[in-house]
Amino acid sequence: QVQLVESGGGLVQAGGSLRLSCAASRSIFSMYAMGWYRQAPGKQRELVAGITSGGDINYLDSVKGRFSISRDNAKNTVYLQMNSLKPEDTAVYYCAAVDVSGTFWGQGTQVTVSS
């Protein structure tokens, strides 16, 4: 088991930036992968960015060049730096962690981008 706590969401104008943090209750070093998902009202949850234990990274096409995922194993924290935000980035953002026991989710943090 691992608890994940997201922070850093909020209201920002289009073109602005936010940095989301996901703090894990235990070491993330052994996690197969960690990632950020988002879910907008009436839409399915989608993977925004993921990072594996080996450092492989993938991004949703619509955020490439604007978002950056990173992990700090010493702090058991994963970050999502979001730049050049657009109104269509508005959603609840969830942190996820995958290990041998399964997939674990945070409670989510709201990101709202005004036009």
C-alpha positions as CSV (number, residue, x, y, z in Angstrom):
1,Q,0.0,0.0,0.0
2,V,1.0,3.6,-0.6
3,Q,-0.8,6.8,0.0
4,L,-0.4,9.6,-2.6
5,V,-1.2,13.2,-1.8
6,E,-1.3,15.8,-4.6
7,S,-0.9,19.5,-4.2
8,G,-0.3,22.5,-6.3
9,G,-3.5,22.8,-8.2
10,G,-5.4,26.1,-8.5
11,L,-6.8,28.7,-10.8
12,V,-4.5,30.3,-13.4
13,Q,-4.9,32.4,-16.4
14,A,-4.2,31.0,-19.9
15,G,-0.5,31.1,-20.6
16,G,0.4,30.7,-16.9
17,S,2.2,27.9,-15.1
18,L,1.6,25.5,-12.2
19,R,3.6,22.8,-10.6
20,L,1.9,19.8,-9.2
21,S,3.5,17.7,-6.5
22,C,2.6,14.1,-5.6
23,A,4.0,13.0,-2.2
24,A,4.1,9.3,-1.5
25,S,3.9,7.7,1.9
26,R,6.8,5.4,1.2
27,S,9.7,5.0,-1.1
28,I,8.9,5.4,-4.8
29,F,12.3,4.0,-5.9
30,S,10.8,0.5,-6.4
31,M,7.6,1.7,-8.2
32,Y,7.3,0.3,-11.7
33,A,6.0,3.6,-12.9
34,M,4.3,6.8,-11.7
35,G,2.2,9.2,-13.6
36,W,-0.3,12.0,-13.8
37,Y,-3.7,11.6,-15.1
38,R,-6.5,14.1,-15.6
39,Q,-10.3,14.0,-15.9
40,A,-12.4,16.8,-17.2
41,P,-16.1,16.9,-16.6
42,G,-17.9,14.5,-18.9
43,K,-14.7,13.0,-20.2
44,Q,-12.7,9.9,-19.5
45,R,-9.6,9.9,-17.4
46,E,-6.5,10.2,-19.5
47,L,-2.8,9.8,-19.0
48,V,-1.0,13.1,-19.1
49,A,2.5,12.0,-18.3
50,G,4.2,8.9,-17.0
51,I,7.7,8.0,-15.9
52,T,9.0,4.5,-15.3
53,S,11.6,3.3,-12.7
54,G,14.1,3.3,-15.6
55,G,13.4,6.9,-16.4
56,D,11.4,6.4,-19.6
57,I,8.9,9.2,-20.0
58,N,5.9,9.6,-22.2
59,Y,3.4,12.5,-22.6
60,L,-0.1,13.0,-24.0
61,D,0.4,14.6,-27.4
62,S,-1.5,17.7,-26.5
63,V,0.9,18.5,-23.6
64,K,4.2,17.7,-25.3
65,G,6.5,20.7,-25.1
66,R,4.5,22.3,-22.4
67,F,4.4,19.8,-19.5
68,S,7.3,18.1,-17.8
69,I,7.3,15.2,-15.4
70,S,10.1,14.5,-12.9
71,R,10.7,12.4,-9.8
72,D,12.7,13.0,-6.7
73,N,13.3,9.6,-5.1
74,A,14.9,11.1,-2.1
75,K,11.7,13.0,-1.3
76,N,9.4,10.3,-2.5
77,T,7.8,12.9,-4.7
78,V,6.8,13.2,-8.4
79,Y,6.2,16.6,-10.0
80,L,4.3,17.8,-13.0
81,Q,5.5,21.2,-14.3
82,M,2.8,22.7,-16.5
83,N,3.6,25.7,-18.6
84,S,1.7,27.6,-21.3
85,L,-1.6,26.4,-19.8
86,K,-4.7,26.4,-21.9
87,P,-8.4,26.4,-20.9
88,E,-8.6,22.8,-22.3
89,D,-6.1,21.7,-19.6
90,T,-8.8,22.3,-17.0
91,A,-9.4,19.1,-15.1
92,V,-8.9,17.2,-11.9
93,Y,-5.4,15.9,-12.0
94,Y,-4.6,12.6,-10.3
95,C,-1.3,11.1,-9.3
96,A,-0.9,7.3,-9.8
97,A,1.7,4.8,-8.8
98,V,2.2,1.3,-10.0
99,D,4.0,-1.4,-8.2
100,V,3.8,-5.2,-7.8
101,S,0.7,-4.8,-5.6
102,G,-1.3,-2.9,-8.2
103,T,-2.2,0.7,-9.0
104,F,-2.7,3.4,-6.3
105,W,-4.3,6.8,-6.8
106,G,-4.3,10.1,-5.0
107,Q,-7.4,12.1,-4.3
108,G,-6.9,14.6,-7.1
109,T,-6.2,18.3,-7.3
110,Q,-8.3,20.7,-9.4
111,V,-6.6,22.7,-12.1
112,T,-8.7,25.5,-13.7
113,V,-7.3,27.6,-16.5
114,S,-9.3,30.7,-17.4
115,S,-9.3,32.3,-20.8
